[in-house]
Amino acid sequence: MSYVRTFLPWIVFAVVPSAQWQWGALAALVAAVAVVLQQRREGAGFDSLIIETGSAVFFAALAGIAFADPHSGVHAYSAALSSGALALVAAVSLLIRRPFTLGIAKRTTPREVWGLRPFIRANTVVTRAWTAAFALTAGALALLAHAGQGHSTTATAVQAAGFVLPMVFTNRYVASLRTNAAAAAR
């Protein structure tokens, strides 16, 4: 559920028809701000809202561009830019040694585990997987956009895979770590 909330703005943007991209960007911005505000009310710090804050910034910029010029060339590449923005935010989170998945993992992990090396290492691995998926998705979507297929069924499938594959990896990787930890504790 945490990943759905984290990526809600991107889901909102994806479900609004491409012809209404400015409204999709605005709706995604509203969703991003709502997620950040809701999480802040629940006590989350900005250090655990890296993707959520980055989403708000991205969709504010995209909505500004889209409303200023609904026929902008940015429209054709908006899906690629979305994945590229996620890749950039995720990569920066790794560079500053605050993997964005830490904020998500902390929501379901006891506080005493947060500073442990294995927990941080696991989140670094998971964030690297998400970063790679976002970057590969951005590249594939840019190629599709360049070919005039930026808002095609194929592009939608690529976008979905860009979220589903790292989510599956994350779930399997974490399950494997938990199984190994339980076996080592015996």
Rosetta silent file (secondary structure, phi, psi, omega in degrees, C-alpha in Angstrom):
SEQUENCE: MSYVRTFLPWIVFAVVPSAQWQWGALAALVAAVAVVLQQRREGAGFDSLIIETGSAVFFAALAGIAFADPHSGVHAYSAALSSGALALVAAVSLLIRRPFTLGIAKRTTPREVWGLRPFIRANTVVTRAWTAAFALTAGALALLAHAGQGHSTTATAVQAAGFVLPMVFTNRYVASLRTNAAAAAR
SCORE:     score description
SCORE:     0.000 S_00000001
   1 L     0.000  -33.673 -178.913    0.000    0.000    0.000 S_00000001
   2 H   -61.532  -38.814 -179.886    2.887    2.387    0.722 S_00000001
   3 H   -67.339  -37.189  178.491    4.100    2.220   -2.874 S_00000001
   4 H   -62.160  -44.920  179.020    0.625    3.012   -4.199 S_00000001
   5 H   -64.231  -44.601 -179.415    0.457    6.102   -1.993 S_00000001
   6 H   -59.538  -42.430 -176.069    4.000    7.134   -2.937 S_00000001
   7 L   -98.936   11.241 -179.407    3.310    6.816   -6.657 S_00000001
   8 H   -52.994  -45.384  179.589   -0.323    7.999   -6.568 S_00000001
   9 H   -58.443  -36.832 -178.912    0.433   11.233   -8.471 S_00000001
  10 H   -71.410  -35.666  176.566    2.043    9.242  -11.276 S_00000001
  11 H   -65.940  -45.017  178.205   -0.924    6.877  -11.394 S_00000001
  12 H   -57.887  -47.750 -179.682   -3.301    9.857  -11.544 S_00000001
  13 H   -60.825  -38.838 -177.075   -1.289   11.389  -14.387 S_00000001
  14 H   -69.532  -30.464 -175.492   -1.249    8.075  -16.251 S_00000001
  15 H   -87.411  -15.600  177.029   -5.021    7.534  -16.125 S_00000001
  16 L   -77.118  132.730 -178.756   -6.020   10.984  -17.405 S_00000001
  17 L   -54.377  140.835 -176.326   -6.378   10.862  -21.202 S_00000001
  18 H   -54.982  -35.503 -179.406   -3.313   12.159  -23.023 S_00000001
  19 H   -63.509  -20.276  179.941   -5.347   14.816  -24.855 S_00000001
  20 H  -108.534   37.141 -171.534   -6.051   16.383  -21.455 S_00000001
  21 H   -58.513  -32.397  179.512   -2.433   16.296  -20.294 S_00000001
  22 H   -66.059  -38.168  177.951   -2.554   19.711  -18.645 S_00000001
  23 H   -72.393  -33.606  175.028   -5.434   18.556  -16.438 S_00000001
  24 H   -63.834  -42.170  178.661   -3.598   15.304  -15.751 S_00000001
  25 H   -65.426  -40.720  179.037   -0.527   17.249  -14.649 S_00000001
  26 H   -66.651  -43.674  178.197   -2.662   19.497  -12.432 S_00000001
  27 H   -62.722  -39.164  178.211   -4.505   16.522  -10.917 S_00000001
  28 H   -66.168  -38.632  176.848   -1.159   14.796  -10.290 S_00000001
  29 H   -62.288  -45.173  178.398    0.164   17.963   -8.632 S_00000001
  30 H   -60.621  -43.790  179.310   -2.893   18.097   -6.359 S_00000001
  31 H   -63.600  -41.631 -179.442   -2.430   14.404   -5.518 S_00000001
  32 H   -63.752  -45.754  179.021    1.292   14.929   -4.804 S_00000001
  33 H   -63.945  -41.271  178.951    0.655   17.876   -2.501 S_00000001
  34 H   -62.213  -41.711  178.827   -2.141   15.968   -0.753 S_00000001
  35 H   -63.899  -45.473 -179.964    0.145   12.960   -0.184 S_00000001
  36 H   -61.559  -47.581 -179.430    2.932   15.159    1.191 S_00000001
  37 H   -62.299  -43.365  179.333    0.554   17.041    3.494 S_00000001
  38 H   -62.399  -43.733 -179.795   -1.105   13.849    4.719 S_00000001
  39 H   -67.929  -37.597  177.330    2.258   12.217    5.416 S_00000001
  40 H   -64.606  -41.004  176.950    3.558   15.329    7.192 S_00000001
  41 H   -61.356  -31.684  178.866    0.437   15.348    9.399 S_00000001
  42 L   -82.997    1.565  174.763    1.220   11.735   10.285 S_00000001
  43 L    99.723    3.480  179.506    4.702   12.808   11.375 S_00000001
  44 L   -71.655  136.846  175.451    6.811   11.909    8.346 S_00000001
  45 L   -85.001  162.033  179.004    9.848   14.121    7.803 S_00000001
  46 H   -62.491  -24.404  178.151   10.806   15.450    4.397 S_00000001
  47 H   -66.841  -19.518  176.853   13.764   13.053    4.433 S_00000001
  48 H  -104.401   10.146  179.347   11.254   10.211    4.127 S_00000001
  49 L  -124.226   40.899 -174.439    9.200   12.005    1.464 S_00000001
  50 H   -65.841  -52.311  179.909   11.833   12.279   -1.247 S_00000001
  51 H   -66.031  -40.586 -177.967    9.818   10.835   -4.137 S_00000001
  52 H   -62.637  -43.450  179.303    6.633   12.541   -2.945 S_00000001
  53 H   -69.343  -43.108  176.346    8.294   15.972   -2.792 S_00000001
  54 H   -59.890  -36.799  177.748   10.071   15.406   -6.104 S_00000001
  55 H   -63.155  -44.283  179.863    6.713   14.442   -7.616 S_00000001
  56 H   -61.581  -43.806  179.699    5.135   17.700   -6.462 S_00000001
  57 H   -63.643  -46.190 -179.179    7.997   19.734   -7.954 S_00000001
  58 H   -60.936  -48.744 -176.104    7.878   17.829  -11.248 S_00000001
  59 H   -71.797  -25.895  172.912    4.121   18.109  -11.665 S_00000001
  60 H   -64.129  -45.161  178.887    4.148   21.809  -10.736 S_00000001
  61 H   -65.861  -45.247 -178.586    6.630   22.390  -13.570 S_00000001
  62 H   -64.197  -43.105  178.720    4.771   20.125  -16.004 S_00000001
  63 H   -62.286  -40.845  177.657    1.396   21.721  -15.224 S_00000001
  64 H   -59.321  -46.208  178.614    2.933   25.156  -15.740 S_00000001
  65 H   -64.385  -45.565 -175.191    4.281   24.149  -19.140 S_00000001
  66 H   -65.046  -39.439  178.910    1.088   22.345  -20.136 S_00000001
  67 H   -77.319  -31.071  178.013   -1.209   25.244  -19.279 S_00000001
  68 H   -67.804  -37.121 -179.827    1.127   27.828  -20.815 S_00000001
  69 L  -150.401   88.432 -178.753    1.196   25.904  -24.098 S_00000001
  70 L   -58.505  -17.943 -179.415   -1.095   22.854  -24.354 S_00000001
  71 L  -102.419   16.987 -179.970    0.455   22.094  -27.767 S_00000001
  72 L   -58.852  147.385  175.366    4.027   22.150  -26.465 S_00000001
  73 L   -63.321  -16.609  177.554    6.429   19.556  -27.809 S_00000001
  74 L   -61.638  -30.660 -177.299    6.893   18.501  -24.182 S_00000001
  75 H   -55.663  -46.050 -177.466    3.531   16.719  -24.425 S_00000001
  76 H   -60.525  -29.509 -176.670    4.857   14.002  -26.732 S_00000001
  77 H  -105.144   11.265 -174.366    7.665   13.279  -24.273 S_00000001
  78 H   -61.527  -37.496  178.464    5.718   13.738  -21.038 S_00000001
  79 H   -67.009  -43.462  178.494    5.719   10.030  -20.171 S_00000001
  80 H   -63.761  -42.200  178.705    9.466    9.769  -20.803 S_00000001
  81 H   -63.738  -37.050  178.044   10.071   12.925  -18.786 S_00000001
  82 H   -60.686  -49.769  178.847    7.991   11.518  -15.927 S_00000001
  83 H   -66.600  -36.463  177.233   10.099    8.379  -15.705 S_00000001
  84 H   -63.697  -39.611  177.657   13.244   10.439  -16.184 S_00000001
  85 H   -63.980  -42.314  177.317   12.252   12.699  -13.294 S_00000001
  86 H   -62.583  -41.748  178.635   11.690    9.662  -11.076 S_00000001
  87 H   -61.872  -42.084 -179.765   15.087    8.262  -12.098 S_00000001
  88 H   -64.407  -47.103  179.768   16.737   11.580  -11.278 S_00000001
  89 H   -62.280  -44.295  179.730   15.068   11.895   -7.870 S_00000001
  90 H   -64.263  -41.321  179.289   15.902    8.277   -7.024 S_00000001
  91 H   -65.149  -41.981  177.718   19.517    8.708   -8.165 S_00000001
  92 H   -62.726  -38.623  178.714   19.924   11.888   -6.115 S_00000001
  93 H   -61.457  -33.715  176.106   18.543   10.052   -3.081 S_00000001
  94 H   -71.956  -41.479 -179.622   21.339    7.506   -3.537 S_00000001
  95 H   -62.518  -35.434  179.842   23.978   10.207   -4.004 S_00000001
  96 L   -91.100    8.792  177.644   22.991   11.905   -0.751 S_00000001
  97 L    60.395   37.756  175.628   22.901    8.505    0.967 S_00000001
  98 L  -132.274   66.013 -177.284   19.163    8.719    1.684 S_00000001
  99 L   -48.255  129.833 -174.089   17.705    5.986   -0.563 S_00000001
 100 L   -58.293  -25.218 -179.406   14.114    6.995   -1.189 S_00000001
 101 H   -71.452  -15.784  176.419   12.875    3.547   -0.181 S_00000001
 102 H   -57.420  -44.360 -179.563   14.042    4.175    3.386 S_00000001
 103 H   -61.429  -37.586  179.061   11.042    6.432    3.930 S_00000001
 104 H   -72.272  -45.692 -178.165    8.680    3.764    2.657 S_00000001
 105 H   -64.648  -34.888 -179.139   10.376    0.952    4.609 S_00000001
 106 H   -64.328  -23.128 -179.315   10.396    2.940    7.848 S_00000001
 107 L   -68.282  -21.547 -176.545    6.601    3.037    7.775 S_00000001
 108 L  -126.073   12.257 -177.106    6.463   -0.721    8.399 S_00000001
 109 L  -122.181  139.338  178.790    9.754   -1.394   10.210 S_00000001
 110 L   -58.973  142.856 -176.737   10.511   -0.964   13.908 S_00000001
 111 H   -55.261  -35.027 -176.776   12.501    2.183   14.718 S_00000001
 112 H   -66.473  -13.876 -179.887   15.373    0.190   16.290 S_00000001
 113 H   -90.703  -23.050 -170.350   16.168   -1.301   12.860 S_00000001
 114 L   -53.696  -37.303 -176.935   16.385    2.010   10.949 S_00000001
 115 L   -92.057   -2.014 -177.648   20.057    2.716   11.647 S_00000001
 116 L   -74.157  140.379 -178.527   21.327   -0.829   11.120 S_00000001
 117 H   -55.761  -44.309 -179.591   23.665   -1.429    8.185 S_00000001
 118 H   -61.380  -35.943  178.638   21.683   -4.363    6.736 S_00000001
 119 H   -66.208  -45.233  179.955   18.511   -2.246    6.672 S_00000001
 120 H   -67.570  -41.737  178.584   20.263    0.644    4.952 S_00000001
 121 H   -61.853  -44.337  179.220   22.081   -1.710    2.559 S_00000001
 122 H   -60.183  -41.951  179.455   18.819   -3.437    1.626 S_00000001
 123 H   -70.158  -29.880  175.097   17.200   -0.086    0.886 S_00000001
 124 H   -66.348  -43.859  177.994   20.186    0.967   -1.174 S_00000001
 125 H   -61.864  -46.231 -178.748   19.846   -2.187   -3.290 S_00000001
 126 H   -64.313  -42.963  179.471   16.106   -1.675   -3.683 S_00000001
 127 H   -65.356  -36.738  175.765   16.506    2.004   -4.576 S_00000001
 128 H   -61.584  -40.742  179.040   19.148    1.100   -7.167 S_00000001
 129 H   -63.471  -44.698  178.045   16.703   -1.336   -8.749 S_00000001
 130 H   -63.596  -41.847 -179.700   13.979    1.334   -8.874 S_00000001
 131 H   -60.921  -46.198  178.900   16.440    3.894  -10.255 S_00000001
 132 H   -62.039  -43.802  179.633   17.516    1.523  -13.020 S_00000001
 133 H   -62.088  -43.977  178.625   13.904    0.672  -13.845 S_00000001
 134 H   -62.582  -43.364 -178.599   12.949    4.351  -14.030 S_00000001
 135 H   -65.748  -44.835  178.162   15.947    5.161  -16.229 S_00000001
 136 H   -63.526  -40.137  178.531   15.327    2.236  -18.592 S_00000001
 137 H   -63.984  -43.492  178.761   11.645    3.123  -18.767 S_00000001
 138 H   -59.830  -43.986  179.242   12.493    6.759  -19.557 S_00000001
 139 H   -62.920  -46.133  179.470   14.808    5.661  -22.351 S_00000001
 140 H   -63.312  -41.736  179.950   12.264    3.266  -23.855 S_00000001
 141 H   -68.294  -34.411  176.735    9.501    5.868  -23.625 S_00000001
 142 H   -65.081  -41.326  177.228   11.725    8.511  -25.244 S_00000001
 143 H   -63.537  -41.971  177.646   12.375    6.153  -28.141 S_00000001
 144 H   -64.012  -42.218  179.259    8.653    5.477  -28.472 S_00000001
 145 H   -63.137  -42.050  179.082    7.889    9.214  -28.344 S_00000001
 146 H   -60.806  -32.393  179.118   10.530    9.885  -30.997 S_00000001
 147 L   -86.087    5.489  179.727    8.788    7.286  -33.179 S_00000001
 148 L    81.599   15.598 -177.112    5.432    9.019  -32.642 S_00000001
 149 L  -117.005   26.611 -175.174    4.219    6.348  -30.214 S_00000001
 150 L   -64.045  -20.910 -179.766    4.651    8.238  -26.942 S_00000001
 151 L  -126.249   39.170 -178.298    1.030    7.774  -25.934 S_00000001
 152 L   -95.647  173.653  175.074    0.407    4.334  -27.419 S_00000001
 153 H   -61.506  -37.604  178.052   -0.656    1.062  -25.864 S_00000001
 154 H   -62.577  -43.536  178.887    2.976   -0.020  -26.053 S_00000001
 155 H   -62.373  -39.353  177.757    4.037    3.075  -24.114 S_00000001
 156 H   -63.568  -41.522  178.550    1.414    2.333  -21.476 S_00000001
 157 H   -64.646  -39.882  178.470    2.720   -1.229  -21.159 S_00000001
 158 H   -63.685  -44.488  178.316    6.299    0.058  -20.824 S_00000001
 159 H   -60.174  -45.578  179.996    5.194    2.491  -18.102 S_00000001
 160 H   -61.459  -44.838  179.160    3.356   -0.249  -16.227 S_00000001
 161 H   -62.013  -33.933  179.503    6.362   -2.561  -16.449 S_00000001
 162 H   -64.965  -18.130  175.031    8.548    0.275  -15.144 S_00000001
 163 H  -103.546  -40.986 -174.921    6.580    0.159  -11.895 S_00000001
 164 H   -68.949  -45.255 -176.802    5.561   -3.489  -11.659 S_00000001
 165 H   -62.184  -47.433  177.291    8.988   -5.065  -12.242 S_00000001
 166 H   -68.181  -26.915  176.885   10.831   -3.130   -9.512 S_00000001
 167 H   -68.341  -42.244  176.836    7.879   -3.678   -7.175 S_00000001
 168 H   -63.422  -45.564  177.601    8.083   -7.443   -7.753 S_00000001
 169 H   -56.422  -48.030 -178.485   11.860   -7.310   -7.266 S_00000001
 170 H   -57.334  -49.394 -178.462   11.415   -5.347   -4.034 S_00000001
 171 H   -61.650  -43.149 -179.616    8.879   -7.786   -2.617 S_00000001
 172 H   -69.852  -40.833 -179.822   10.971  -10.836   -3.511 S_00000001
 173 H   -63.949  -46.860  179.693   14.232   -9.314   -2.315 S_00000001
 174 H   -64.488  -41.404  177.712   12.772   -8.267    1.035 S_00000001
 175 H   -61.700  -40.524  178.483   11.116  -11.665    1.470 S_00000001
 176 H   -63.478  -43.501  178.369   14.459  -13.337    0.749 S_00000001
 177 H   -61.825  -41.822  179.941   16.219  -11.138    3.323 S_00000001
 178 H   -66.658  -39.707  177.907   13.593  -11.957    5.942 S_00000001
 179 H   -63.819  -44.629  179.141   13.835  -15.682    5.214 S_00000001
 180 H   -64.224  -39.983  179.143   17.637  -15.561    5.501 S_00000001
 181 H   -66.358  -40.437  179.236   17.460  -13.570    8.737 S_00000001
 182 H   -66.279  -39.291  178.086   14.970  -16.027   10.242 S_00000001
 183 H   -66.639  -37.799  179.926   17.164  -18.969    9.251 S_00000001
 184 H   -70.131  -27.932 -179.087   20.242  -17.306   10.738 S_00000001
 185 H   -76.010  -14.965 -177.703   18.369  -16.658   14.000 S_00000001
 186 L   -78.219    0.000    0.000   17.665  -20.373   14.508 S_00000001
